[in-house]
């Protein structure tokens, strides 16, 4: 297995990315894009990408925060932002103007990272991220080891939300795993072609309480979506570098991820690309 760091063309910028290429004979196989949490392309995400690579997938983990914003979204700064957001209205991130006003009302040390939060979670910016993820898929599809019709995604928190949003604009995405991420706009659900799997914490009401409505909207549109909620697990339960890590839930989730990806990308032909 080979690991490397590379630079990819985004939308008017360069994206840092981590690539894992498995030891495989001739022929093209499936590939996965791993999408990071709010902490960016950190050691945990590289570890997840490596673990998936050991299963025989080519894996690309882009840093959607490449550039100056990565310097603001450090673990310490993110902790400041999360402390501020605990007392904020739950729908604040869906309203950029209100988010900016909230950020301006906070102590000076919190304002820069809250402004960064407002930027990366705004609907317009997330649409641009989704377009860049499509470019990442197209890059993977040009690699010699990759079958371009068998490319999926796994995303966590911010990255989980991006899997759903990306699926609404890219018919070439064959499968996606959403770890505790917000649902995409419901009006875009009919455009989804990918098979989806959702994995959520029972003690993460801000995300998990919205899952039944998301599942119903997907079913009504005739889309493929399975999901599982882990009792006792909090947000980010899969991340073994964070305090909310829940080992039993993480082990079972990993099993479900591998089974889902095998069925969607290895064992069964994915949907044809329009």
KEKE-3310 file (N, C-alpha, C; in steps of 0.2 Angstrom, whole numbers, plus 5000, padded with zeros to 4 digits):
npx = (5004:5003:5006:5003:5005:4996:4992:4977:4967:4955:4941:4946:4957:4970:4969:4974:4978:4977:4982:4979:4984:4981:4989:4987:4983:4983:4970:4955:4948:4936:4934:4936:4931:4936:4929:4933:4930:4926:4938:4947:4959:4966:4976:4967:4958:4967:4971:4959:4957:4968:4964:4953:4959:4967:4957:4957:4953:4956:4959:4955:4958:4953:4958:4946:4947:4958:4971:4970:4960:4962:4971:4964:4954:4959:4961:4960:4954:4942:4936:4933:4923:4913:4910:4903:4893:4885:4875:4868:4855:4848:4846:4855:4866:4861:4857:4866:4867:4862:4871:4883:4880:4878:4891:4898:4893:4900:4914:4930:4940:4934:4928:4935:4936:4923:4918:4924:4918:4905:4908:4912:4901:4890:4877:4880:4894:4895:4889:4899:4910:4904:4905:4919:4921:4916:4925:4936:4931:4932:4945:4950:4944:4952:4963:4974:4971:4958:4940:4930:4916:4913:4914:4914:4909:4914:4910:4912:4903:4904:4909:4901:4888:4892:4893:4880:4875:4884:4880:4868:4871:4879:4878:4888:4892:4893:4890:4887:4892:4886:4891:4884:4880:4872:4857:4855:4847:4830:4823:4831:4833:4827:4837:4847:4857:4865:4868:4864:4871:4867:4874:4872:4872:4863:4863:4864:4855:4853:4857:4852:4838:4833:4834:4823:4814:4822:4825:4812:4809:4818:4814:4801:4805:4810:4823:4838:4842:4849:4849:4857:4855:4864:4862:4866:4877:4887:4889:4901:4906:4913:4926:4942:4951:4945:4935:4922:4922:4915:4918:4911:4901:4908:4915:4905:4899:4910:4910:4897:4900:4910:4903:4892:4899:4906:4895:4889:4899:4908:4902:4890:4884:4885:4873:4870:4879:4872)
npy = (4994:5011:5027:5045:5063:5075:5088:5095:5102:5114:5124:5138:5137:5127:5111:5103:5085:5068:5053:5036:5021:5005:4988:4980:4969:4969:4979:4988:4995:4998:5015:5027:5042:5051:5062:5075:5080:5095:5098:5097:5090:5079:5068:5058:5057:5053:5041:5034:5034:5026:5014:5010:5009:4997:4988:4986:4997:5011:5027:5044:5058:5073:5090:5101:5113:5119:5131:5148:5147:5135:5138:5144:5135:5126:5113:5119:5132:5127:5121:5133:5139:5129:5129:5142:5139:5130:5137:5143:5146:5132:5131:5140:5139:5137:5149:5162:5176:5178:5170:5177:5189:5183:5179:5191:5196:5189:5186:5193:5184:5173:5176:5176:5162:5158:5166:5159:5147:5151:5154:5141:5133:5139:5138:5142:5141:5128:5122:5125:5118:5105:5105:5104:5092:5084:5086:5080:5067:5065:5066:5054:5045:5045:5038:5024:5013:5014:5011:5021:5021:5016:5023:5029:5038:5042:5051:5062:5070:5087:5082:5072:5078:5084:5073:5070:5082:5083:5072:5076:5083:5076:5064:5054:5049:5034:5028:5032:5036:5042:5049:5055:5067:5083:5083:5085:5099:5096:5097:5094:5081:5072:5072:5063:5050:5040:5026:5026:5026:5029:5033:5036:5044:5040:5049:5062:5073:5085:5081:5068:5068:5073:5063:5053:5061:5064:5051:5047:5056:5052:5039:5042:5048:5037:5033:5024:5021:5016:5016:5018:5020:5022:5018:5027:5033:5047:5063:5061:5049:5039:5044:5040:5048:5058:5064:5059:5046:5030:5015:5002:5005:5011:5000:4992:5001:5002:4989:4989:4999:4993:4982:4988:4996:4986:4979:4989:4994:4984:4971:4973:4980:4998:5012:5018:5031:5046)
npz = (5000:4996:5001:4999:4998:4989:4977:4972:4959:4963:4965:4958:4966:4975:4982:4996:4998:5003:4998:4996:4990:4986:4987:4973:4959:4941:4933:4936:4951:4965:4973:4986:4993:5007:5019:5029:5047:5056:5060:5049:5038:5047:5058:5062:5051:5041:5046:5045:5031:5028:5034:5026:5014:5016:5014:5001:4993:4983:4990:4993:5002:5003:5009:5012:5018:5014:5014:5020:5030:5037:5047:5056:5060:5071:5084:5097:5094:5088:5099:5107:5099:5099:5112:5112:5104:5110:5118:5108:5096:5088:5074:5069:5061:5048:5044:5037:5039:5052:5059:5057:5064:5077:5079:5080:5092:5101:5113:5110:5107:5102:5090:5077:5074:5075:5064:5054:5055:5051:5038:5032:5034:5028:5016:5003:5002:5005:4994:4985:4990:4988:4974:4972:4978:4968:4958:4964:4964:4950:4948:4954:4946:4935:4938:4936:4943:4947:4945:4937:4938:4951:4963:4979:4995:5011:5025:5040:5052:5049:5037:5034:5032:5020:5012:5009:5003:4992:4985:4980:4969:4960:4949:4947:4959:4967:4980:4997:5014:5028:5042:5056:5051:5045:5036:5018:5008:5007:4996:4986:4986:4976:4966:4970:4966:4972:4983:5000:5017:5034:5050:5066:5082:5097:5108:5102:5099:5091:5078:5076:5078:5067:5058:5055:5047:5036:5031:5028:5018:5008:5006:5000:4988:4982:4985:4990:5006:5021:5039:5055:5073:5087:5103:5117:5112:5108:5098:5086:5089:5083:5082:5088:5093:5101:5114:5114:5109:5107:5109:5107:5098:5088:5083:5078:5069:5059:5054:5048:5038:5030:5025:5018:5009:5001:4996:4988:4980:4977:4975:4968:4953:4952:4951:4934:4926:4922)
capx = (5000:5007:5003:5006:5001:4996:4988:4972:4964:4948:4937:4950:4962:4973:4967:4979:4974:4980:4980:4981:4984:4982:4992:4982:4985:4980:4963:4952:4944:4933:4938:4932:4933:4935:4928:4935:4926:4927:4946:4951:4963:4970:4979:4962:4956:4972:4970:4953:4958:4972:4961:4949:4964:4969:4952:4957:4950:4960:4956:4957:4955:4955:4957:4942:4949:4965:4972:4971:4955:4964:4975:4959:4950:4963:4957:4958:4949:4935:4933:4930:4917:4908:4907:4899:4887:4881:4869:4865:4849:4850:4846:4859:4871:4857:4856:4872:4867:4861:4877:4888:4878:4880:4899:4900:4891:4904:4920:4935:4944:4929:4925:4938:4934:4915:4917:4927:4912:4900:4910:4912:4894:4885:4874:4883:4900:4895:4888:4906:4913:4901:4908:4925:4921:4915:4932:4940:4929:4934:4952:4951:4942:4957:4969:4974:4968:4951:4935:4926:4909:4913:4917:4909:4912:4913:4911:4911:4900:4904:4910:4894:4884:4895:4892:4873:4875:4887:4876:4862:4873:4884:4876:4893:4894:4889:4888:4889:4891:4885:4892:4882:4880:4866:4854:4855:4841:4825:4820:4836:4834:4826:4842:4852:4858:4870:4865:4867:4870:4868:4876:4871:4872:4857:4864:4866:4848:4853:4858:4848:4831:4831:4835:4817:4811:4826:4823:4805:4810:4822:4809:4796:4808:4812:4830:4841:4845:4848:4853:4857:4856:4868:4860:4872:4883:4886:4891:4908:4907:4918:4933:4945:4955:4941:4932:4915:4923:4911:4921:4907:4897:4913:4917:4899:4898:4915:4907:4892:4903:4913:4898:4889:4904:4907:4888:4887:4904:4912:4898:4884:4885:4882:4869:4874:4880:4868)
capy = (5000:5017:5034:5051:5069:5078:5095:5094:5108:5115:5130:5143:5136:5121:5107:5097:5079:5062:5047:5029:5016:4998:4984:4976:4967:4973:4980:4994:4993:5004:5020:5031:5049:5052:5069:5076:5084:5102:5099:5097:5084:5078:5062:5053:5056:5049:5034:5031:5033:5020:5008:5009:5007:4990:4984:4986:5003:5017:5032:5050:5062:5080:5095:5106:5119:5121:5138:5152:5145:5129:5140:5146:5129:5122:5110:5124:5137:5124:5120:5139:5139:5124:5132:5147:5137:5126:5141:5147:5143:5126:5132:5146:5138:5137:5156:5165:5183:5177:5167:5182:5193:5180:5179:5198:5197:5185:5189:5194:5178:5168:5179:5173:5155:5158:5168:5153:5142:5154:5153:5134:5130:5142:5134:5144:5138:5120:5120:5125:5112:5099:5105:5102:5085:5081:5086:5075:5060:5064:5065:5047:5041:5045:5034:5018:5008:5015:5010:5027:5020:5013:5028:5031:5042:5042:5058:5063:5077:5091:5078:5068:5083:5085:5067:5071:5088:5081:5067:5079:5087:5072:5057:5049:5046:5028:5026:5037:5034:5049:5048:5060:5074:5086:5081:5090:5101:5090:5098:5092:5074:5068:5071:5059:5043:5036:5022:5030:5023:5034:5031:5041:5043:5041:5055:5067:5075:5090:5078:5062:5070:5075:5058:5050:5065:5063:5044:5047:5060:5048:5034:5045:5049:5031:5032:5019:5023:5012:5020:5015:5024:5019:5020:5029:5036:5054:5065:5060:5042:5035:5047:5038:5054:5063:5062:5056:5040:5025:5009:4997:5008:5012:4994:4990:5005:5000:4983:4991:5003:4988:4978:4993:4998:4980:4978:4995:4995:4978:4965:4974:4986:5004:5015:5021:5038:5050)
capz = (5000:4995:5004:4997:4998:4983:4977:4967:4957:4966:4961:4959:4972:4976:4988:4998:4998:5005:4994:4998:4984:4988:4983:4969:4953:4936:4933:4940:4957:4968:4976:4991:4995:5014:5020:5036:5051:5056:5061:5043:5036:5053:5059:5062:5045:5037:5048:5042:5024:5028:5036:5021:5009:5018:5012:4994:4990:4982:4994:4992:5008:5002:5014:5010:5022:5012:5013:5027:5035:5041:5053:5061:5063:5075:5089:5102:5092:5087:5106:5109:5095:5101:5118:5111:5100:5115:5120:5102:5093:5085:5067:5068:5055:5042:5042:5038:5042:5059:5062:5058:5070:5083:5080:5082:5099:5106:5115:5104:5106:5099:5084:5071:5073:5073:5057:5050:5055:5047:5031:5030:5035:5024:5011:4997:5003:5005:4987:4982:4992:4984:4967:4973:4979:4962:4955:4967:4961:4943:4948:4956:4940:4930:4940:4933:4948:4949:4940:4938:4940:4957:4968:4985:5000:5018:5029:5047:5055:5043:5031:5033:5029:5013:5008:5007:4999:4986:4982:4976:4963:4956:4948:4947:4965:4968:4987:5002:5021:5032:5050:5060:5047:5044:5030:5013:5007:5005:4989:4981:4987:4970:4961:4972:4963:4976:4989:5006:5023:5039:5056:5071:5090:5101:5112:5098:5096:5086:5072:5075:5078:5060:5053:5052:5042:5030:5029:5025:5011:5003:5003:4996:4982:4979:4985:4994:5012:5027:5044:5062:5078:5092:5110:5122:5108:5107:5092:5084:5093:5079:5082:5094:5096:5104:5121:5113:5106:5110:5106:5104:5093:5082:5080:5074:5063:5055:5051:5043:5033:5025:5022:5014:5003:4997:4992:4984:4975:4974:4974:4964:4949:4954:4946:4928:4926:4917)
cpx = (5004:5003:5007:5002:5002:4992:4984:4969:4956:4945:4942:4955:4965:4970:4972:4975:4979:4978:4983:4979:4985:4986:4987:4985:4983:4973:4961:4948:4940:4937:4933:4935:4931:4935:4929:4929:4928:4935:4950:4954:4968:4972:4973:4959:4961:4972:4964:4954:4963:4969:4956:4954:4966:4963:4952:4955:4956:4956:4959:4954:4957:4954:4953:4943:4956:4966:4972:4966:4957:4968:4970:4955:4955:4958:4955:4953:4942:4932:4930:4924:4912:4905:4902:4892:4882:4874:4866:4859:4851:4850:4851:4863:4868:4856:4862:4872:4866:4867:4882:4886:4879:4887:4901:4898:4896:4911:4925:4938:4940:4928:4928:4936:4927:4914:4919:4921:4907:4901:4909:4905:4889:4883:4878:4890:4900:4893:4895:4910:4911:4904:4915:4926:4920:4921:4936:4938:4932:4942:4954:4949:4947:4963:4968:4971:4961:4946:4930:4919:4908:4917:4912:4913:4910:4915:4909:4909:4900:4905:4904:4889:4886:4893:4885:4872:4878:4883:4870:4865:4878:4881:4881:4895:4889:4886:4890:4888:4891:4886:4890:4882:4873:4863:4855:4848:4836:4823:4825:4837:4832:4832:4847:4851:4862:4865:4868:4866:4871:4869:4876:4871:4866:4857:4866:4860:4848:4854:4852:4841:4828:4831:4828:4814:4815:4825:4817:4805:4813:4818:4804:4799:4811:4820:4832:4844:4843:4852:4852:4858:4859:4866:4866:4877:4882:4889:4899:4910:4912:4925:4937:4950:4951:4937:4925:4916:4919:4913:4916:4903:4902:4914:4911:4898:4904:4913:4902:4895:4906:4908:4894:4893:4905:4900:4887:4893:4908:4908:4892:4886:4882:4877:4873:4874:4876:4872)
cpy = (5006:5023:5040:5057:5072:5085:5094:5101:5108:5120:5136:5143:5129:5117:5102:5091:5073:5056:5041:5024:5009:4994:4979:4975:4972:4974:4985:4991:4999:5009:5024:5037:5049:5059:5070:5080:5091:5103:5098:5090:5082:5070:5056:5052:5052:5042:5030:5029:5027:5014:5006:5006:5000:4986:4983:4991:5008:5023:5039:5054:5069:5085:5101:5113:5121:5128:5141:5149:5139:5132:5143:5140:5124:5119:5115:5129:5133:5123:5127:5140:5135:5126:5137:5144:5133:5130:5145:5143:5137:5127:5138:5145:5138:5144:5161:5172:5182:5175:5173:5187:5190:5180:5186:5199:5193:5188:5188:5188:5172:5170:5176:5166:5154:5161:5163:5148:5144:5153:5146:5130:5133:5138:5136:5141:5131:5118:5120:5119:5106:5099:5102:5095:5081:5081:5081:5068:5059:5063:5057:5043:5041:5041:5027:5012:5008:5014:5016:5027:5017:5017:5030:5036:5040:5048:5058:5070:5082:5087:5074:5072:5084:5079:5068:5076:5086:5076:5070:5083:5083:5065:5052:5047:5040:5026:5031:5035:5041:5047:5055:5067:5076:5083:5086:5093:5096:5091:5096:5084:5070:5067:5066:5052:5038:5032:5025:5025:5029:5031:5036:5039:5045:5047:5061:5070:5080:5087:5073:5063:5071:5069:5054:5054:5064:5056:5044:5051:5056:5042:5036:5046:5043:5030:5027:5022:5019:5017:5016:5020:5020:5022:5022:5032:5043:5056:5063:5053:5038:5037:5045:5042:5059:5060:5058:5049:5034:5018:5004:4999:5009:5006:4991:4994:5003:4994:4985:4995:4998:4984:4982:4994:4992:4979:4983:4996:4989:4973:4966:4980:4992:5007:5018:5028:5042:5054)
cpz = (5000:4997:5001:4998:4991:4983:4971:4965:4960:4962:4963:4965:4971:4982:4990:4999:5000:5001:4996:4992:4986:4984:4979:4962:4947:4936:4937:4945:4960:4972:4981:4992:5003:5016:5028:5040:5051:5057:5055:5042:5042:5053:5059:5055:5040:5040:5046:5035:5023:5029:5030:5015:5010:5015:5004:4990:4989:4986:4994:4998:5006:5008:5011:5013:5020:5011:5020:5032:5039:5047:5058:5064:5066:5081:5095:5100:5091:5094:5108:5105:5097:5108:5117:5108:5105:5117:5114:5100:5088:5077:5065:5061:5048:5040:5043:5041:5050:5063:5062:5063:5076:5084:5082:5089:5104:5108:5110:5102:5102:5092:5078:5069:5071:5066:5052:5049:5051:5040:5029:5030:5032:5018:5004:4997:5002:4998:4983:4984:4988:4977:4967:4974:4972:4958:4958:4964:4954:4943:4949:4950:4935:4932:4937:4937:4949:4943:4941:4940:4947:4962:4973:4989:5007:5022:5036:5049:5049:5037:5029:5030:5021:5009:5005:5002:4992:4982:4978:4970:4958:4955:4947:4953:4966:4975:4991:5009:5025:5039:5053:5057:5046:5037:5024:5012:5004:4998:4984:4981:4980:4965:4964:4968:4967:4981:4995:5012:5029:5046:5061:5078:5093:5105:5108:5095:5091:5079:5071:5075:5071:5055:5051:5047:5035:5027:5025:5018:5006:5001:4999:4989:4979:4979:4990:5000:5018:5033:5051:5067:5084:5099:5114:5119:5107:5100:5092:5088:5089:5080:5088:5096:5100:5110:5120:5110:5110:5106:5103:5098:5087:5079:5075:5068:5057:5051:5046:5037:5028:5022:5017:5008:4998:4993:4987:4978:4973:4972:4969:4960:4952:4949:4940:4929:4920:4912)
residu = (UNK:UNK:UNK:UNK:UNK:UNK:UNK:UNK:UNK:UNK:UNK:UNK:UNK:UNK:UNK:UNK:UNK:UNK:UNK:UNK:UNK:UNK:UNK:UNK:UNK:UNK:UNK:UNK:UNK:UNK:UNK:UNK:UNK:UNK:UNK:UNK:UNK:UNK:UNK:UNK:UNK:UNK:UNK:UNK:UNK:UNK:UNK:UNK:UNK:UNK:UNK:UNK:UNK:UNK:UNK:UNK:UNK:UNK:UNK:UNK:UNK:UNK:UNK:UNK:UNK:UNK:UNK:UNK:UNK:UNK:UNK:UNK:UNK:UNK:UNK:UNK:UNK:UNK:UNK:UNK:UNK:UNK:UNK:UNK:UNK:UNK:UNK:UNK:UNK:UNK:UNK:UNK:UNK:UNK:UNK:UNK:UNK:UNK:UNK:UNK:UNK:UNK:UNK:UNK:UNK:UNK:UNK:UNK:UNK:UNK:UNK:UNK:UNK:UNK:UNK:UNK:UNK:UNK:UNK:UNK:UNK:UNK:UNK:UNK:UNK:UNK:UNK:UNK:UNK:UNK:UNK:UNK:UNK:UNK:UNK:UNK:UNK:UNK:UNK:UNK:UNK:UNK:UNK:UNK:UNK:UNK:UNK:UNK:UNK:UNK:UNK:UNK:UNK:UNK:UNK:UNK:UNK:UNK:UNK:UNK:UNK:UNK:UNK:UNK:UNK:UNK:UNK:UNK:UNK:UNK:UNK:UNK:UNK:UNK:UNK:UNK:UNK:UNK:UNK:UNK:UNK:UNK:UNK:UNK:UNK:UNK:UNK:UNK:UNK:UNK:UNK:UNK:UNK:UNK:UNK:UNK:UNK:UNK:UNK:UNK:UNK:UNK:UNK:UNK:UNK:UNK:UNK:UNK:UNK:UNK:UNK:UNK:UNK:UNK:UNK:UNK:UNK:UNK:UNK:UNK:UNK:UNK:UNK:UNK:UNK:UNK:UNK:UNK:UNK:UNK:UNK:UNK:UNK:UNK:UNK:UNK:UNK:UNK:UNK:UNK:UNK:UNK:UNK:UNK:UNK:UNK:UNK:UNK:UNK:UNK:UNK:UNK:UNK:UNK:UNK:UNK:UNK:UNK:UNK:UNK:UNK:UNK:UNK:UNK:UNK:UNK:UNK:UNK:UNK:UNK:UNK:UNK:UNK:UNK)
# end
